[in-house]
């Protein structure tokens, strides 16, 4: 089963801070995921872990 999610929201922070918060696994795991498998790179697939709900999500 494939699931696609499209979200839109307004973030009231400077773009540089938002970008760093998404690409840095340590920052990302402090507020969104339990952990991430690495830093996003073009063409690569990451795994975001949400341990509280026992979910692993592949992110391209």
BAFI-429408 format. One line per 5 residues: for each residue x, y, z of N, C-alpha, C. Coordinates in nm, 2 decimals. Layout:
// residues N
X:Y:Z:X:Y:Z:X:Y:Z; ... .
This chain:
// residues 60
0.08:-0.12:0.00:0.00:0.00:0.00:0.09:0.12:0.00; 0.07:0.21:-0.09:0.14:0.34:-0.10:0.05:0.45:-0.04; 0.11:0.54:0.04:0.03:0.65:0.09:0.11:0.78:0.06; 0.04:0.87:0.01:0.09:1.00:-0.03:0.02:1.11:0.06; 0.10:1.20:0.12:0.05:1.30:0.20:0.10:1.44:0.15 .
0.01:1.53:0.14:0.04:1.67:0.09:-0.01:1.76:0.20; 0.08:1.83:0.26:0.04:1.93:0.37:0.09:2.07:0.33; 0.01:2.16:0.38:0.05:2.30:0.36:0.03:2.37:0.49; 0.12:2.46:0.53:0.11:2.53:0.65:0.20:2.66:0.64; 0.18:2.75:0.73:0.26:2.87:0.74:0.35:2.85:0.86 .
0.48:2.87:0.84:0.58:2.86:0.95:0.64:3.00:0.97; 0.62:3.05:1.09:0.67:3.19:1.12:0.81:3.19:1.17; 0.90:3.14:1.09:1.04:3.14:1.13:1.12:3.17:1.00; 1.24:3.22:1.02:1.33:3.24:0.90:1.35:3.12:0.82; 1.35:3.13:0.69:1.37:3.01:0.60:1.49:2.93:0.63 .
1.60:2.99:0.67:1.73:2.92:0.70:1.71:2.83:0.82; 1.64:2.88:0.92:1.62:2.80:1.04:1.53:2.68:1.01; 1.42:2.70:0.93:1.33:2.59:0.90:1.41:2.49:0.82; 1.49:2.53:0.72:1.57:2.44:0.64:1.66:2.35:0.73; 1.73:2.42:0.82:1.83:2.35:0.91:1.75:2.25:1.00 .
1.63:2.29:1.04:1.56:2.20:1.13:1.51:2.08:1.06; 1.49:2.08:0.93:1.45:1.97:0.86:1.56:1.88:0.81; 1.68:1.93:0.78:1.79:1.85:0.73:1.88:1.80:0.84; 1.87:1.86:0.95:1.96:1.81:1.06:1.88:1.71:1.15; 1.92:1.58:1.14:1.85:1.48:1.22:1.84:1.50:1.37 .
1.94:1.56:1.43:1.93:1.59:1.57:1.83:1.69:1.60; 1.82:1.80:1.52:1.72:1.90:1.55:1.58:1.84:1.52; 1.57:1.77:1.41:1.44:1.71:1.37:1.38:1.62:1.47; 1.47:1.54:1.53:1.42:1.44:1.63:1.39:1.51:1.77; 1.43:1.64:1.78:1.39:1.70:1.91:1.25:1.76:1.91 .
1.18:1.76:1.79:1.05:1.81:1.79:0.95:1.74:1.70; 1.00:1.65:1.61:0.91:1.59:1.52:0.92:1.44:1.52; 1.03:1.39:1.48:1.05:1.24:1.47:1.12:1.19:1.60; 1.13:1.06:1.61:1.21:1.00:1.72:1.35:1.00:1.68; 1.37:0.97:1.55:1.51:0.98:1.49:1.49:0.98:1.33 .
1.60:1.01:1.27:1.61:1.00:1.12:1.73:0.93:1.08; 1.73:0.86:0.97:1.84:0.77:0.93:1.96:0.85:0.87; 1.94:0.98:0.85:2.06:1.06:0.80:2.01:1.19:0.75; 2.11:1.25:0.68:2.08:1.39:0.62:2.03:1.37:0.48; 1.92:1.44:0.44:1.86:1.43:0.31:1.96:1.47:0.20 .
1.97:1.38:0.10:2.05:1.41:-0.02:1.97:1.38:-0.14; 1.99:1.45:-0.25:1.92:1.43:-0.38:1.92:1.29:-0.42; 1.80:1.23:-0.45:1.79:1.10:-0.50:1.79:0.99:-0.39; 1.82:1.02:-0.27:1.83:0.93:-0.16:1.69:0.91:-0.09; 1.67:0.80:-0.02:1.55:0.78:0.06:1.60:0.77:0.21 .
1.54:0.85:0.29:1.56:0.85:0.44:1.45:0.77:0.51; 1.48:0.73:0.63:1.37:0.67:0.71:1.36:0.76:0.83; 1.23:0.81:0.85:1.20:0.88:0.97:1.13:0.78:1.06; 1.17:0.78:1.19:1.12:0.69:1.29:1.03:0.77:1.38; 0.91:0.71:1.41:0.82:0.77:1.51:0.79:0.65:1.61 .
0.88:0.64:1.70:0.88:0.53:1.79:0.75:0.52:1.88; 0.70:0.64:1.91:0.58:0.64:2.00:0.46:0.58:1.94; 0.45:0.57:1.80:0.34:0.50:1.73:0.39:0.39:1.65; 0.52:0.35:1.67:0.58:0.23:1.60:0.57:0.24:1.45; 0.61:0.36:1.40:0.60:0.38:1.25:0.74:0.42:1.20 .
0.77:0.36:1.08:0.89:0.40:1.01:0.84:0.45:0.87; 0.88:0.57:0.84:0.83:0.64:0.72:0.95:0.66:0.62; 0.94:0.61:0.50:1.04:0.64:0.40:1.01:0.78:0.34; 1.11:0.86:0.33:1.10:1.00:0.29:1.20:1.02:0.17; 1.15:1.06:0.05:1.23:1.08:-0.06:1.25:1.23:-0.08 .
